[in-house]
Amino acid sequence: MNVQIQAVHFEADNRLLEHVNRKIEKLSTFHDKIIGVEVYLVLDNIVHNIKDKVAEIKVYVPKHSFFVKHQSKTFEESFDLAFDSMVNRIKRQKQKAVA
């Protein structure tokens, strides 16, 4: 599984990158044919909102790709919400494929 993590408009610290990597490794338990994962952590401070930390996750599997996006006050919270949505989306797709 090829994993790419990009921080946009800021420099990500090691603690945040380790958190993301630890969670991404768990994706393989939900789908065994993941080709690649792209994670974008974006500091969207243009509008000066409280919820300006955005996490986007793209997961590529054969013949399909998934995309989720969440924003909140911290990158960890944004990523965790996006990760939970991604897990639910992958589980739903696998159930449809079986049915």
C-alpha positions as CSV (number, residue, x, y, z in Angstrom):
1,M,0.0,0.0,0.0
2,N,1.5,3.3,-1.1
3,V,0.8,6.1,1.4
4,Q,1.4,9.8,0.7
5,I,0.9,12.5,3.3
6,Q,0.9,16.2,2.3
7,A,0.7,19.2,4.6
8,V,-0.5,22.3,2.8
9,H,0.2,25.8,4.2
10,F,2.0,24.5,7.3
11,E,4.8,22.1,8.4
12,A,3.5,18.9,10.0
13,D,5.3,17.8,13.2
14,N,6.3,14.2,13.8
15,R,3.6,13.5,16.3
16,L,0.9,14.4,13.8
17,L,2.5,12.3,11.1
18,E,2.9,9.3,13.4
19,H,-0.8,9.6,14.4
20,V,-1.8,9.6,10.7
21,N,0.4,6.7,9.8
22,R,-0.8,4.6,12.7
23,K,-4.4,5.0,11.7
24,I,-3.7,4.5,8.0
25,E,-2.1,1.1,8.7
26,K,-5.5,0.0,10.2
27,L,-7.2,0.5,6.8
28,S,-5.9,-2.8,5.5
29,T,-8.0,-4.6,8.1
30,F,-11.1,-3.3,6.4
31,H,-10.1,-3.9,2.7
32,D,-7.3,-6.2,1.7
33,K,-6.7,-4.8,-1.8
34,I,-5.9,-1.1,-1.1
35,I,-3.5,0.2,-3.8
36,G,-2.8,3.6,-2.3
37,V,-3.8,6.3,0.2
38,E,-3.4,10.0,-0.1
39,V,-3.8,12.2,2.9
40,Y,-4.0,16.0,2.7
41,L,-3.8,18.1,5.8
42,V,-4.7,21.7,4.9
43,L,-4.5,24.8,7.0
44,D,-7.4,26.8,5.6
45,N,-6.9,30.1,7.4
46,I,-8.1,32.3,4.5
47,V,-11.6,32.7,6.1
48,H,-10.2,32.8,9.7
49,N,-12.8,30.3,11.0
50,I,-12.5,28.3,14.2
51,K,-12.8,25.2,12.1
52,D,-9.9,25.8,9.7
53,K,-8.0,22.5,10.0
54,V,-9.0,20.3,7.0
55,A,-8.2,16.6,6.5
56,E,-8.9,14.9,3.2
57,I,-8.3,11.2,2.6
58,K,-8.4,9.4,-0.8
59,V,-8.2,5.6,-0.9
60,Y,-7.6,3.7,-4.1
61,V,-8.7,0.1,-4.6
62,P,-9.1,-1.8,-7.9
63,K,-11.9,-0.3,-10.0
64,H,-12.9,2.2,-7.3
65,S,-11.7,5.1,-5.2
66,F,-13.1,6.7,-2.0
67,F,-12.8,10.3,-0.9
68,V,-13.7,12.0,2.5
69,K,-13.1,15.4,3.9
70,H,-13.6,16.8,7.4
71,Q,-12.7,20.0,9.1
72,S,-12.5,21.0,12.8
73,K,-10.4,22.9,15.3
74,T,-7.4,20.4,15.3
75,F,-5.8,18.3,12.6
76,E,-6.1,15.2,14.8
77,E,-9.8,15.6,15.2
78,S,-10.3,16.4,11.5
79,F,-8.3,13.3,10.5
80,D,-10.0,11.0,13.0
81,L,-13.5,12.1,11.7
82,A,-12.4,11.6,8.1
83,F,-10.8,8.3,9.0
84,D,-14.1,7.1,10.6
85,S,-16.1,8.2,7.6
86,M,-13.6,6.4,5.3
87,V,-13.9,3.1,7.3
88,N,-17.8,3.3,7.1
89,R,-17.6,4.0,3.4
90,I,-15.3,1.1,2.7
91,K,-17.5,-1.3,4.9
92,R,-20.6,-0.2,2.9
93,Q,-18.9,-0.8,-0.4
94,K,-17.8,-4.3,0.7
95,Q,-21.3,-5.1,1.8
96,K,-22.7,-4.0,-1.6
97,A,-20.1,-6.1,-3.4
98,V,-21.0,-9.2,-1.4
99,A,-24.8,-8.7,-1.8
